[in-house]
Amino acid sequence: MGSPNFGTGFFERHQRKLLSFANSRAGRWFFRLKEVGISSDFRVMEIAPNYVSGNWRLDMEKQQVVKETHFFVTPRFSDRMRNVYRKASRLIPQAVAWKLMQPLAGVTGSLAFLPLLALTTSTFYPDPNPETTCMDGWVDFYGVAAFSVIRGAATGTNTDGGGGGEAYVQCGYFGSGDYTIRRMFFLFDTSAISSDTVSSGTLSLYGVAGTSNTNSYTLDIVASSPASNTALTTADYDQVGTTVFSDMAIGSWNTSAYNDFSLNASGIAAIVNGISKFAMRMSGDTDNSAPTGNNSAQMRLAETAVTSNDPKLVVIHASAGFRSMGGGVSYMGSLPSV
């Protein structure tokens, strides 16, 4: 969808709920009323893209309503809605961001506009070596055997749970029954989200040169369940799932930037109040489709010297702390940054 219209029509259509919201503490913070010199006891009675009016009273002598109105050269309040929408749509689908900008159906009072306000974005990284709560790394199996034997093995032949700065996922055939499967593991300490409701999750991996693409496989994000949260062993080789949370064609792998995997509903459900555990495997490995040549994609791990290239999990979740108080809203704690 294109850029949504937060003009006069939007404010007229949602005026009643916008007024309830603007007169709450959360709403005053959201619209930045204090920044333009509007006091906390100012009663908002009309809000439009470029002005806010309030403290209406009846002048008995003149028999007319007296209004205190603050006009702005720019559509300040439209811009505020638009800027918040723009930030949200960078991380979640535009249609979802637009829906979150609408007041909740059937909800009255200041709570009606809380969906987007209550969203917080958190970014998580695996621990570098030495790991304390989470980690990243790989386990592979290299051998001369039928592909089904290589794929179905309970234990791998090699592992690196935290020593190297770069690694690659792989599903390759090198002739004479010689196969290799390498599976990547990515664990994140997401205990900071507490009991919040997760709206979206994006797993991002920084690609580097060294990609092979014989069979046009996809790179599949799945669940993982290694025995330890801070170290890998060859026994973790088979601790990967088959339900695909997100995928990307190897041909689309960027070798000099982050590659973003937007998690589906199953992947979002894997983000927990604790350690969220993911893996990457080639689709030939996931689907039991034997390769006819080498397929691999190389990426940076948490041990790289360039911290800004580390694997990361970006989570949008409902910030805890909002609760209803009669016809208004109260926030317990610091307001989120949007």
N, C-alpha and C positions, 0 to 999 in steps of 0.2 A: 504494500500500500504506500501511497505518497505521504508527504508530510501532512499530519492532521491539522484541522482548522480549530484553533482555540480562540476564535474571534467572538464578536458580539452574540452570535447565535448560540454558541456553547454556553456562555455565561447566562443568557436569558433562559435557556432550556433547563439549566441546573441551578438557577438562582437560589431557590429555597434551601437546598442542601449546601450550596456554597456559603450562604450566610451563616448557617449553623457551624460549618467548619471554620470559617474565618473568625468567629467569636470564641473559639476554643483556644487553649494554649498551644496545641499542636498546629492549628490552622494559622495562628498569628506568626508562629515560627516559620511555617511553610511559605507564607506570602511575604515574609520579611518586613512586617509592618513597623517594627521598632526602628529599622534602618531608615525609614522615611519620616521619623518623628511622630508616629501615631502612638499615643499612649495606651497602656494596657487596659485602661478603663473606657476607651473609646468603643462605643457600641456600633458595630458595622451593620448597616441597614440596607445597603445596596453596594454591589461590587460589579465592576465592568472591566474590560481590557485595560483601560487607561485611567480609571479613577475609582475611588472608594468614598462612600458617603455614609454618614452616621450621626448618632446623637440627635436624632430628629426630635423636635419638641414643638408644641403648639404655642405660638405667641398670642395670648388672649387679647391684647390690645389691638394688634394688627389683624387678628383672626386669620393667621396663615401659619403654615408649617415652616419652621426654621431648620435648615440643614447645614451641617458642617461637611464640606466636600473637599477632598484632596485630588487635584488633577495632576497628571504627569504628561510630559512631552512625548514619551514613548509608551507603547502598550505594555506597561510594566507587568501586569498580572498575567496577560497572555504569554509574554516572554517567559515568565516563571514556569508556567505549565509546559510550554514548549521545550524549555531547557531540560526540565526533569524528564520529559518524554524522550528527548534525544539521548540523554545519558542511559536511560533504561533500555532503549532500542539497540544500543551498542552491544548489550549483553544478552538480551532475550529477543525472540521474534517480535517484529513490529506490531503484529496483530495482538500479541499478548500485552505488550506495553500499552497500546491504545485502550485495550479492555480495562487495564488496571487504572487508567486515567478517568474512567467513568465511575460515577457514584454507584455503590452497591444497590442492586434492586431490592426493594422492600425494606431497606434500612433508612431510618430517619435520624435526624440530628447530626452532630459532627462526626459520628463514626462512619458516615456514608462515604467519605473521601479518604479513608485510611489505607486502602490496599497498597497503593504505590508509596505513600508516606512511610509505611511500616517495613518496606523492603531495605535490607542491608546487603551490601556486596562484600564478601570476604575472600581473600586469596590465600591458598595453602600450598606449601612446598614440602617435598620429602627432606628428611634430615641428610646432610652430607656425612661422610665417614669422619669420626665415629658417630653412629646413629644413637639417638636417645629414645624417641617414641615411634618413629616411622622411617621408611627407607625406600630406595629404588634399586633396581639391579636386574639381572637376567639369569636364567637357567636354560641350558640347551642339551640336546642329545645328538651325538654324532656317531654314525656307525654304518656298517654294510649289512642291510637287512631289508625286508619288505617295508614299504612306507607305513603300512598299518601297524607294524611292530614298533617302528620309531615313534609314531604318533601316540600309540597307546601305552608306551612304557611308563611304569610307575616312578622310576628314578632316572634322572638325567646323568650326563657324563661330566659336565663342567658347570661352574657357576661363578658369578661375580656379584656379590651383594653389596658392594660399596667401595670398590677400589679405583675404578676408572671413570674418567670424565665423559667418555663417549661410548656408545654401544649401538648395536643394531638388532632389530627383529629380523628373523630369517626363516625361510622355508625353501630349501634348495636341493637339487639333484645334480650330482657331479659325475655320473656314469658308473657302470658296473655295480649297481645297487647301492651306491654311496649317497646317503641322504643326511641332511642336517635340519633340525628344527630348533629355533631359539625363541624363547618366550620372555617378554619384558614384564617386570612387576613394578607397580607404582602405588605406594601406600602414603596416605596423608592423614595427619592428626587433625581431624575436624571436630574435636570435642568442643571447640568454641561456639559452635552453632547451637549448643545446648539442646533444648526441645523444640526449637523453631521449625516451622514448616518450610521445606526447601522448594523454591519455585523453579530453579534451573541450575544446571551444573555444566561447566565446560572444562574439559581436560585438554591442556595445551602442551605440545612437545616441540622443542626447537630442533629443526632438521639441519643436518650437515651433509656435505657431499659424500657419495658412496652408495647410491641407490641402484639396485638391480631389479628389473621388471620383466622377466621372461614370460610369465604366465598371466599378466594383467590381474593379479590378485588385489584384494583390498586389505587394508590394515584395520583390524577389528579390535575395538575396546570391549573387554569382557570383565567379569569378576575374577578375583583371586582370593586364595585362602592359605597363604604360607603358614607354617607352624609358628614362626616368630614374626613379630612386627618390625624387628630391627636387624634381621640377618636372614640370608637365603642359604639353603643347602640343596644338594642335588635331589633330595627327597621331595622338594617343592615343585619339581618339574610338572607333575600332573595336577597341581593345585590351581587350575585355571578353569573358568567356565566356558560354556558354549553359547549362552545367550548374548547376542551382540547388542551393546549399549550405544555404539556409534561406529561408523566406518568411513574410510576414505580410500579412494583408488590410489595405488602406488604412484601412478602417473601424475597425480595431483600433489604429491608430497613436495613441499617447499624445502630446499636444501640450505636456505640462509635466513629463515624466519620461523616464527611459531606456526605450528599446524594445529588448528582448533577442532576439537571433537565435541560437538554439542550432544549431551547425553539425553537419551530418550527417557520415558517414564521408568523403565526398569533400571536405568543407570542412575537416575535421580534417587530412586529408592535405595540404592547402594551407598548413598551419602548418609552417614550415621553420626550420632553423637558419640564419637570415639574415633576409631581408626577406619577410614574408608579405603577399601582395598580394590585396586583395579589391575588389569593385565592387558598386554597387547599381544596378539598373535596374528599371523598371516591367515587370510581366508582359506587358503589351501589346507592349513592346519586345523582351523575351526571346522571346515566342512568335510575333512577327510578326502581332499582332492589332490592327488599326488602331483608334485611339480615335475616339469620336464627340463628345467634349468634352474638357475639361481634367482631367488627373489629376496630382496632385503631393503631395509630403510634405516639409515643411521640417524642418531639423535643424541642430544646432550643429556647428561645425567646431573644429579645434584653435586657430584664431585668436581664438576668443571670449574675452572678458575673464573669464568664469567658467570656470576651469580644471576644476572638478568636473563640468562638462557636456561635456567633450571626448569624442570617439569613443574607445572602448576595446575592447581584445580581452583577455578573461580566459581564460587557458589553464591547465588542470590537466595536469600532466605528472609522469612518474616521476623523482624526484630522483636524480641521479647520485651514486654514492659507496658504495652498499651492495655488499658482496661476502661470499662465504661463506668461513669459515675452519674447516675440519673440520666438527664438529657444531654450530658456533655461527654467529654473525654479527658482522661488524665493519663499522663505518661510518667512512669516510674523509672527514672534513670536519664541518661544523656540521650538527646534526640539524635537520630541517625543523620548521616550526611548524604543529601541528595541534591 
